[in-house]
């Protein structure tokens, strides 16, 4: 999975952004569960998911700040 460009994330609508944030959080939960049960096959997915989540949350926060101003 290649890292998404931040420009691609900015093209998402607010609903799509929220949906992807929830999906990544669920994925991180599942990865932690797999790690706890020793069934985790791809530990590099933690880093990828955290980076994508950070991109999504950054864009969401930017939008919240721009509408508040």
C-alpha positions in Angstrom: 0.0 0.0 0.0 1.6 3.2 -1.1 1.2 6.3 1.0 -1.6 8.5 -0.2 -0.8 12.0 -1.3 -2.2 14.6 1.0 -3.8 16.2 -2.1 -5.9 13.1 -2.7 -7.1 13.2 0.9 -8.1 16.9 0.5 -10.3 15.9 -2.4 -12.6 13.8 -0.2 -15.9 15.1 1.0 -16.5 15.5 4.8 -18.6 12.3 4.9 -15.9 10.3 3.0 -13.3 11.7 5.3 -15.2 10.7 8.5 -15.9 7.2 7.0 -12.2 6.6 6.2 -11.1 7.8 9.7 -13.5 5.4 11.3 -12.3 2.6 9.0 -8.6 3.2 9.8 -9.4 3.3 13.6 -11.2 0.0 13.2 -8.2 -1.4 11.2 -5.9 -0.3 14.0 -8.1 -2.0 16.6 -8.1 -5.2 14.6 -4.3 -5.1 14.2 -3.9 -4.7 17.9 -6.2 -7.6 18.5 -4.2 -9.8 16.0 -1.0 -8.8 17.7 -2.4 -9.7 21.1 -3.5 -13.1 19.9 -0.2 -13.6 18.0 -1.8 -13.8 14.6 -0.4 -10.6 13.1 1.3 -11.4 9.8 2.1 -7.9 8.6 3.4 -5.7 11.4 4.3 -2.9 8.9 0.6 -2.2 8.5 0.6 -0.4 11.9 2.9 2.3 10.6 1.0 2.6 7.4 -2.4 2.9 9.1 -1.1 5.5 11.7 0.3 7.6 8.9 -2.9 7.5 6.9 -4.9 8.3 10.0 -2.7 11.3 10.7 -3.2 12.6 7.2 -7.0 12.2 7.5 -7.1 13.8 10.9 -4.9 16.7 9.7 -7.2 17.5 6.8 -10.3 17.2 9.0 -8.8 19.6 11.6 -7.8 22.1 8.7 -11.4 22.1 7.6 -12.8 22.6 11.1 -10.4 25.6 11.6 -11.3 27.2 8.2 -15.0 27.0 8.9 -14.6 28.4 12.5 -12.7 31.5 11.2 
